[in-house]
Amino acid sequence: MHMVYENIKNENVYILLDDHVFNSTNEQDGQRMCLYCPSDNPSKTYVRSYSEFHEKFSEIQLGE
């Protein structure tokens, strides 16, 4: 099950798909990244550095 996060700035809701993605571009080779998508549009995906993602998003605790 994927974790759900809210963007702190705009309060949009996103699903964290994977946080063990690694950048392979020359300057950032090996940098840990997060892959995520809007909760209402799972076909649109984004990547952001792991540290920046956790600075700008907060986890939403969903009731079970």
VMD Tcl script that builds the backbone (N, CA, C; Angstrom):
set m [mol new atoms 192]
animate dup $m
set s [atomselect $m all]
$s set {name element resname resid chain x y z} {
  {N N MET 1 A 0.836 -1.186 0.000}
  {CA C MET 1 A 0.000 0.000 0.000}
  {C C MET 1 A 0.878 1.246 0.000}
  {N N HIS 2 A 0.514 2.210 -0.842}
  {CA C HIS 2 A 1.292 3.436 -0.952}
  {C C HIS 2 A 0.904 4.429 0.141}
  {N N MET 3 A 1.845 5.260 0.514}
  {CA C MET 3 A 1.582 6.279 1.525}
  {C C MET 3 A 1.039 7.534 0.847}
  {N N VAL 4 A 0.216 8.281 1.571}
  {CA C VAL 4 A -0.429 9.479 1.049}
  {C C VAL 4 A 0.183 10.698 1.736}
  {N N TYR 5 A 0.483 11.717 0.917}
  {CA C TYR 5 A 1.118 12.933 1.419}
  {C C TYR 5 A 0.366 14.153 0.947}
  {N N GLU 6 A 0.485 15.225 1.726}
  {CA C GLU 6 A -0.097 16.506 1.367}
  {C C GLU 6 A 1.027 17.510 1.136}
  {N N ASN 7 A 0.921 18.267 0.051}
  {CA C ASN 7 A 1.873 19.337 -0.195}
  {C C ASN 7 A 1.623 20.422 0.843}
  {N N ILE 8 A 2.620 20.781 1.613}
  {CA C ILE 8 A 2.470 21.739 2.707}
  {C C ILE 8 A 2.038 23.104 2.189}
  {N N LYS 9 A 2.532 23.494 1.020}
  {CA C LYS 9 A 2.256 24.824 0.480}
  {C C LYS 9 A 0.842 24.947 -0.089}
  {N N ASN 10 A 0.415 23.985 -0.919}
  {CA C ASN 10 A -0.869 24.134 -1.605}
  {C C ASN 10 A -1.945 23.138 -1.163}
  {N N GLU 11 A -1.596 22.239 -0.249}
  {CA C GLU 11 A -2.511 21.249 0.330}
  {C C GLU 11 A -3.037 20.218 -0.669}
  {N N ASN 12 A -2.428 20.125 -1.857}
  {CA C ASN 12 A -2.807 19.071 -2.795}
  {C C ASN 12 A -2.342 17.730 -2.251}
  {N N VAL 13 A -3.061 16.679 -2.581}
  {CA C VAL 13 A -2.780 15.344 -2.056}
  {C C VAL 13 A -2.094 14.501 -3.125}
  {N N TYR 14 A -1.049 13.799 -2.702}
  {CA C TYR 14 A -0.247 12.977 -3.608}
  {C C TYR 14 A -0.032 11.595 -3.014}
  {N N ILE 15 A 0.217 10.647 -3.889}
  {CA C ILE 15 A 0.532 9.283 -3.484}
  {C C ILE 15 A 2.014 9.045 -3.737}
  {N N LEU 16 A 2.722 8.628 -2.708}
  {CA C LEU 16 A 4.134 8.288 -2.850}
  {C C LEU 16 A 4.216 6.874 -3.407}
  {N N LEU 17 A 4.691 6.759 -4.639}
  {CA C LEU 17 A 4.760 5.466 -5.312}
  {C C LEU 17 A 6.020 4.693 -4.944}
  {N N ASP 18 A 7.121 5.414 -4.797}
  {CA C ASP 18 A 8.398 4.758 -4.491}
  {C C ASP 18 A 9.378 5.800 -3.980}
  {N N ASP 19 A 10.080 5.499 -2.904}
  {CA C ASP 19 A 11.100 6.429 -2.399}
  {C C ASP 19 A 12.494 5.825 -2.438}
  {N N HIS 20 A 12.651 4.798 -3.260}
  {CA C HIS 20 A 13.970 4.188 -3.478}
  {C C HIS 20 A 14.303 4.204 -4.965}
  {N N VAL 21 A 14.145 5.382 -5.566}
  {CA C VAL 21 A 14.489 5.621 -6.963}
  {C C VAL 21 A 15.794 6.403 -6.939}
  {N N PHE 22 A 16.698 6.071 -7.850}
  {CA C PHE 22 A 17.999 6.738 -7.828}
  {C C PHE 22 A 18.273 7.456 -9.135}
  {N N ASN 23 A 18.701 8.701 -9.005}
  {CA C ASN 23 A 19.042 9.541 -10.139}
  {C C ASN 23 A 20.306 9.000 -10.797}
  {N N SER 24 A 20.308 8.951 -12.113}
  {CA C SER 24 A 21.499 8.446 -12.802}
  {C C SER 24 A 22.092 9.467 -13.767}
  {N N THR 25 A 21.705 10.748 -13.611}
  {CA C THR 25 A 22.326 11.779 -14.432}
  {C C THR 25 A 23.726 12.053 -13.898}
  {N N ASN 26 A 24.552 12.610 -14.716}
  {CA C ASN 26 A 25.968 12.760 -14.381}
  {C C ASN 26 A 26.225 13.446 -13.049}
  {N N GLU 27 A 25.675 14.628 -12.844}
  {CA C GLU 27 A 25.993 15.395 -11.640}
  {C C GLU 27 A 25.327 14.865 -10.382}
  {N N GLN 28 A 24.159 14.249 -10.521}
  {CA C GLN 28 A 23.432 13.752 -9.355}
  {C C GLN 28 A 23.414 12.230 -9.293}
  {N N ASP 29 A 24.352 11.584 -9.904}
  {CA C ASP 29 A 24.369 10.128 -9.950}
  {C C ASP 29 A 24.291 9.534 -8.544}
  {N N GLY 30 A 23.307 8.668 -8.336}
  {CA C GLY 30 A 23.148 8.012 -7.052}
  {C C GLY 30 A 22.269 8.754 -6.062}
  {N N GLN 31 A 21.807 9.959 -6.417}
  {CA C GLN 31 A 20.951 10.732 -5.506}
  {C C GLN 31 A 19.609 10.016 -5.349}
  {N N ARG 32 A 19.170 9.860 -4.107}
  {CA C ARG 32 A 17.900 9.196 -3.819}
  {C C ARG 32 A 16.738 10.127 -4.159}
  {N N MET 33 A 15.727 9.577 -4.830}
  {CA C MET 33 A 14.593 10.350 -5.301}
  {C C MET 33 A 13.289 9.726 -4.832}
  {N N CYS 34 A 12.221 10.516 -4.889}
  {CA C CYS 34 A 10.867 10.033 -4.619}
  {C C CYS 34 A 10.049 10.138 -5.902}
  {N N LEU 35 A 9.310 9.099 -6.190}
  {CA C LEU 35 A 8.400 9.059 -7.332}
  {C C LEU 35 A 6.987 9.168 -6.766}
  {N N TYR 36 A 6.218 10.143 -7.245}
  {CA C TYR 36 A 4.884 10.367 -6.683}
  {C C TYR 36 A 3.929 10.856 -7.756}
  {N N CYS 37 A 2.634 10.807 -7.453}
  {CA C CYS 37 A 1.612 11.247 -8.398}
  {C C CYS 37 A 0.468 11.917 -7.652}
  {N N PRO 38 A -0.298 12.765 -8.345}
  {CA C PRO 38 A -1.488 13.340 -7.725}
  {C C PRO 38 A -2.479 12.226 -7.400}
  {N N SER 39 A -3.176 12.351 -6.297}
  {CA C SER 39 A -4.118 11.300 -5.904}
  {C C SER 39 A -5.255 11.158 -6.899}
  {N N ASP 40 A -5.555 12.221 -7.633}
  {CA C ASP 40 A -6.650 12.163 -8.599}
  {C C ASP 40 A -6.191 11.915 -10.043}
  {N N ASN 41 A -4.881 11.682 -10.235}
  {CA C ASN 41 A -4.362 11.445 -11.579}
  {C C ASN 41 A -3.114 10.562 -11.518}
  {N N PRO 42 A -3.279 9.264 -11.251}
  {CA C PRO 42 A -2.121 8.385 -11.080}
  {C C PRO 42 A -1.273 8.187 -12.332}
  {N N SER 43 A -1.757 8.609 -13.494}
  {CA C SER 43 A -0.955 8.461 -14.707}
  {C C SER 43 A 0.061 9.594 -14.877}
  {N N LYS 44 A -0.032 10.628 -14.069}
  {CA C LYS 44 A 0.905 11.758 -14.119}
  {C C LYS 44 A 1.878 11.619 -12.955}
  {N N THR 45 A 3.129 11.310 -13.248}
  {CA C THR 45 A 4.099 11.083 -12.182}
  {C C THR 45 A 5.170 12.165 -12.152}
  {N N TYR 46 A 5.720 12.355 -10.962}
  {CA C TYR 46 A 6.774 13.344 -10.729}
  {C C TYR 46 A 7.905 12.688 -9.937}
  {N N VAL 47 A 9.085 13.270 -10.044}
  {CA C VAL 47 A 10.194 12.877 -9.176}
  {C C VAL 47 A 10.750 14.119 -8.509}
  {N N ARG 48 A 11.211 13.927 -7.303}
  {CA C ARG 48 A 11.799 15.007 -6.516}
  {C C ARG 48 A 12.831 14.365 -5.616}
  {N N SER 49 A 13.872 15.094 -5.273}
  {CA C SER 49 A 14.868 14.517 -4.381}
  {C C SER 49 A 14.200 14.095 -3.074}
  {N N TYR 50 A 14.714 13.044 -2.478}
  {CA C TYR 50 A 14.159 12.501 -1.235}
  {C C TYR 50 A 14.082 13.579 -0.159}
  {N N SER 51 A 15.157 14.329 0.013}
  {CA C SER 51 A 15.182 15.346 1.076}
  {C C SER 51 A 14.192 16.474 0.792}
  {N N GLU 52 A 14.105 16.920 -0.450}
  {CA C GLU 52 A 13.169 17.993 -0.784}
  {C C GLU 52 A 11.722 17.521 -0.641}
  {N N PHE 53 A 11.444 16.287 -1.048}
  {CA C PHE 53 A 10.090 15.756 -0.906}
  {C C PHE 53 A 9.654 15.803 0.555}
  {N N HIS 54 A 10.516 15.340 1.445}
  {CA C HIS 54 A 10.146 15.286 2.865}
  {C C HIS 54 A 10.157 16.662 3.539}
  {N N GLU 55 A 10.761 17.653 2.906}
  {CA C GLU 55 A 10.680 19.031 3.402}
  {C C GLU 55 A 9.353 19.679 3.002}
  {N N LYS 56 A 8.840 19.327 1.818}
  {CA C LYS 56 A 7.690 20.026 1.249}
  {C C LYS 56 A 6.372 19.270 1.359}
  {N N PHE 57 A 6.414 18.033 1.833}
  {CA C PHE 57 A 5.211 17.216 1.941}
  {C C PHE 57 A 5.111 16.630 3.347}
  {N N SER 58 A 3.891 16.476 3.816}
  {CA C SER 58 A 3.690 15.826 5.114}
  {C C SER 58 A 2.767 14.628 4.904}
  {N N GLU 59 A 3.076 13.541 5.613}
  {CA C GLU 59 A 2.296 12.323 5.476}
  {C C GLU 59 A 0.915 12.516 6.096}
  {N N ILE 60 A -0.078 11.985 5.408}
  {CA C ILE 60 A -1.452 12.012 5.917}
  {C C ILE 60 A -1.744 10.647 6.522}
  {N N GLN 61 A -2.161 10.643 7.774}
  {CA C GLN 61 A -2.512 9.400 8.442}
  {C C GLN 61 A -3.982 9.097 8.154}
  {N N LEU 62 A -4.215 8.049 7.384}
  {CA C LEU 62 A -5.581 7.673 7.033}
  {C C LEU 62 A -6.135 6.700 8.055}
  {N N GLY 63 A -7.393 6.860 8.388}
  {CA C GLY 63 A -8.039 5.946 9.324}
  {C C GLY 63 A -8.202 4.573 8.707}
  {N N GLU 64 A -8.154 3.554 9.527}
  {CA C GLU 64 A -8.253 2.194 9.019}
  {C C GLU 64 A -9.616 1.610 9.267}
}
mol reanalyze $m
mol bondsrecalc $m
mol representation Tube
mol addrep $m
